[in-house]
Amino acid sequence: MRSEELGETLLPKRLALPIFASDPLSSVAYATQEILLVLTLGGLAYLHFTPWIAAAVVALMTVVVLSYRQVVHAYPSGGGSYEVVSTNLGPSAGLVVAASLLVDYVMTVAVSVASGVDNIISALPSLAEHRVLLAIGFVAILTAMNLRGVRESGRAFAAPTYLFIGGVLIMVGTGLIRYLLGDAPVAESAAYGIMPEHGDQNLTGLALLMLVLRAFSSGCTALTGVEAISNGVPAFRKPKSKNAASTMASMGIIAVVMFVGVTTLAIIAKVHITEDSCRLTGIGGDCNGFTQKTVIAQLASSVFGGDNSIGFYFIQAATALVLILAANTAFNGFPLLSSILAQHRYLPRQLHNRGDRLAFSNGILALAIVAGALLWTYKADVTSLIHLYILGVFTSFTLSQLGMVRHWNHALRTEPDPATRRRHQTARVINTLGACVTGLVLVIVLITKFTQGAWLAVLAAIVLWVMMRGIRRHYDHTAAELAVDDPRAELVPPSRVLAVVLVSTIHKPTLRALSYARAFRPHHLEALTVSVDKSETEDLQHRWQDLDVNVPLKVLASPYREITKPVVEYVKGMRRESPRDIVAVFIPEYVVGHWWENLLHNQSALWLKSRLLFTPGVMVTSVPWQLTSAAHADHPAARAPGSVRRGEPAAGRGSDTPAGRI
Amino acid sequence: MRSEELGETLLPKRLALPIFASDPLSSVAYATQEILLVLTLGGLAYLHFTPWIAAAVVALMTVVVLSYRQVVHAYPSGGGSYEVVSTNLGPSAGLVVAASLLVDYVMTVAVSVASGVDNIISALPSLAEHRVLLAIGFVAILTAMNLRGVRESGRAFAAPTYLFIGGVLIMVGTGLIRYLLGDAPVAESAAYGIMPEHGDQNLTGLALLMLVLRAFSSGCTALTGVEAISNGVPAFRKPKSKNAASTMASMGIIAVVMFVGVTTLAIIAKVHITEDSCRLTGIGGDCNGFTQKTVIAQLASSVFGGDNSIGFYFIQAATALVLILAANTAFNGFPLLSSILAQHRYLPRQLHNRGDRLAFSNGILALAIVAGALLWTYKADVTSLIHLYILGVFTSFTLSQLGMVRHWNHALRTEPDPATRRRHQTARVINTLGACVTGLVLVIVLITKFTQGAWLAVLAAIVLWVMMRGIRRHYDHTAAELAVDDPRAELVPPSRVLAVVLVSTIHKPTLRALSYARAFRPHHLEALTVSVDKSETEDLQHRWQDLDVNVPLKVLASPYREITKPVVEYVKGMRRESPRDIVAVFIPEYVVGHWWENLLHNQSALWLKSRLLFTPGVMVTSVPWQLTSAAHADHPAARAPGSVRRGEPAAGRGSDTPAGRI
């Protein structure tokens, strides 16, 4: 696909919604559950806080969505939080966001996959002991898919996401109607009692507040992925910002409805769920072997009549699928963000080459390995993984909102038109509110989660931040060194060219190198050989005379039977004698077709070249001789992962940036 | 050390003996034991065959040593069996020897280490359960030592070998004296009875013969490594052949004396040892947990008074040490043989670079990995490993003796002097005898061992043989293709040189490339850039005009945002237009000092170069720009492993053969 055809790949809203919303919506699958898990630490006593916490989450969600709609309008380029913050609060702050986003992408994969596996296990309990294996298996599959550059088609996303939304809404609807008809659904766990965690019973004052705040922080996972749309504005059809904003609004509404619905239903159905199933009473049998179903699963089974109802299996399938899709979004977002960072020289240049599959492969593999490691160490346990999750989310929320406030202040300074000024002011109010709220949540999360594992996420982000700054410094340093201050001086031509042709034996490649070197008509031309084996060398000299090319053959003695050093020394010597000349070394090489043939041929030419390149005033010319086996290797066209969401065409062949570019 | 100083590294006999004899002498440590293990399959009934089998082995040893002394005289170049056979029976036969020797080197490591561990365990029974771990540990240590290129000094070898010889002789001596004084040493196992293996009791006729023959084949392990000296003649002081031959003789005598001594003592002390300790009677307790001591250990303890006597520990230490040294000889022999094979183009050229540590590293690693795998799969069990061992030894014995017969026939055809003729004739008689005997043994070994594991060795040898022939064919094919039939034609100069300078941005490397290209005064010069980003390109064009170098800047459109393809296509186009011209592509590159810096810089220059080299009539010139960080990487001088035994000086730096050589 050519750049011109780009327009055709843009997304209509009905496709954009599922593509960008699978991540935020899927979090509905675990948000409620996480709230309950914290509250039940104190037994059943504090479950009555659930509605209030849910309400707080909804309020927060509303604020965040409203704030991000401002981002979408102000920054249609799709840089998202990273762009907003770097532009308004400076690169260092921007880098903080970038670092925490990178960490978050890893967590998105880990948490979504873990939760997906949870829901599969709820439907097929026999798989319980293979939890970790399943999780890592899914990561492997996603990795393979994305490495093969499977193009992410809107439709593939649309179906499961809409099925999930539809399914959950129907479930909630049915549940509520049954409730109103006086036939409220009852969760299988409703009968169980819960023993409070030691030290968490009859809490009062601060302790109680802390518990509630912890539950709230856990509930905030419902907000993960909300910013996704703000990164994808370029992929929308025109008017991009407007479409993106309205998509965001509908996403927000759907998310709120689903979250409220699921939570209400969970309260009605009296879902009793704990972190440690041994604190459940009345389950009978061995508590360690007992696996609790996810909240979604319990609701589905209670609403649709048992674990064998089609409805139950449908909900579980849709949930698991949408969670895996959510994980997949990270596989697209991560390489994309790294390529932007690479473009800004915070990560190695290679990662920037858009359309270059290799560039993305590195990102994909890195993501997969880290996520896999996390799933392994945390035994694919959603709750413990969640502790590492939302910190990054809220760091970027807060900073981007602050950035927006700055943005509006700046805009207002110059804006004359009162109408626009009013719009800007409202926007500023919204973002200020957003900044305060998300900032507050950030603090709460930090306090309540830090000791529970969040420290690891913080540490990772800091390490990334330091590394990226280091890389940038290196690039700047190099750029400064290569900058041209005085073109004249640089362009002063060397007085003469002294050409040297390396000869090891007399065969076609050597002769070709010789005749090519001659064709250049250098000021001085000589052949050079290194004597490793006395007789071999004498033989060579004789054959050279028979050739009677009027080019002298210089023989270098090599007591240590090595090649590189004598040659490099000799060339350096030539330079010393006439510093204003340059030395051109011609190396005959032959080119083979199959990689294994290279194994059979001595690669010392490469080594010698690399050593010569360290010598100033020397250039190295490879004169290739193509063996019949040398055939053009081919590189299948491929679409880079996530290209849809950044509204980008397919790349033709493995592309790369021009040589020598930093 | 320089080639001239080579003489000083040559070995006096007293050092040559331990260096070359550690392998053959160490086999005394297990040869007797292997004979007993087979005989005791039939209970104690057949132990009276031991002396006769030992006698046969001694006879065989004598013949082989005598025959190899002829080899030493006839082929002082140290090619050993491989050279003898290839010269006299043709390369294919030579390759058979080479293949079986390579397999043997692997087995030497496996068997020697396993036996060494056995003797350590005999002294420290508590280590019994760590057998495999210990064995692999030793292989790892040897690998590390040889990879680091620890120079193999004669002294390091001399001490343990002489201690071993001395120790065993003293043990035998003391034992015999005590026997003559009527106080015969009694092995701890003398009291045990042995139940015959089911189906192996009261054998008669063929069955009995087979058992005896199997015992004999196992005893033949005493001969492994005998040929070592014939590979090392160049390392001896002048007169090389004479010294080598006499060293061989003394080695033979010592080996025979030790073997006979140990075997006699084993008979006197009534050592009862079986493959399966559960066939022992009267041991009391659980037979599975019961580890039998090696024959050497049992003798030492019986002669020197128990498992806590210094004598016992001394013998065990010396034995274990000499066995590990024997394994080490393979670490020197294997890479050496591969480098000879590489020189003859049966293995990749790289392996030939003498003194190049990398070349040897590959060989060392290959050897270590295969040996380690064998030790792992066979649980470091000497007996089962031995089955794979001697087949190769006797293949090369037989073929080299045949080769020698041919050699003498040939010599006699031309030799006039009667005295010499007589010497040749005796030599021929000896070698004919050797050929017949070793041939016979080969057949016996094949029959008795094939099903017991020898088939694996045979298979491995065949695979190697086929592979090496394939490699040779490839090299010959390439050589033919590169051979110069008509120098004139090859040297016809191209009519013009069209120079192209690749430009991605304007920085110092670009300008240097430009001025260097100009210095060549090509017939046509232009700058070339690929437009990936429209604005970037326009910017570049403007800056180019400001430079006002009168070199046109050609811009290639790249709809797919890739570089390599458009450039390659463009260059091909130039060639099509004027086929009699050549195109010189100048690529500005900058050179960094640290490997990690390369990670930060786009290596697409390399990729582009490699693609361009596939295009006929094109040469690629790298114009380096050295960044301040670019420092000369240094390569510590190192002595290649096994250099002593091939009478070779230390290599200065990592050396390599001339570029483009096949």
Interface residues (C-beta under 8 A of the other chain):
Chain A: R2 S3 E4 P348 R349 Q350 N353 R354 G355 D356 I471 H474 Y475 T478 A479 E481 L482 A483 V484 P487 E490 L491 V492 P493 P494 R496 V497 L502 V503 S504 T505 I506 H507 K508 P509 T510 L511 R512 L514 S515 Y516 R518 A519 F520 R521 P522 T529 V530 V532 L547 V549 S558 P559 Y560 R561 E562 I563 T564 K565 I582 A584 F586 I587 P588 E589 Y590 V591 E597 L599 L600 H601 N602 Q603 S604 A605 W607 L608 K609 L613 F614 T615 P616 V618 M619 V620 T621 S622 V623 P624 W625 Q626 L627 T628 A630 H632 A651 G652 R653 G654 S655 D656 T657 P658 A659 G660 R661 I662
Chain B: R2 S3 E4 P348 R349 Q350 N353 R354 G355 D356 I471 H474 Y475 T478 A479 E481 L482 A483 V484 P487 E490 L491 V492 P493 P494 R496 V497 L502 V503 S504 T505 I506 H507 K508 P509 T510 L511 R512 L514 S515 Y516 R518 A519 F520 R521 P522 T529 V530 V532 L547 V549 S558 P559 Y560 R561 E562 I563 T564 K565 I582 A584 F586 I587 P588 E589 Y590 V591 E597 L599 L600 H601 N602 Q603 S604 A605 W607 L608 K609 L613 F614 T615 P616 V618 M619 V620 T621 S622 V623 P624 W625 Q626 L627 T628 A630 H632 A651 G652 R653 G654 S655 D656 T657 P658 A659 G660 R661 I662
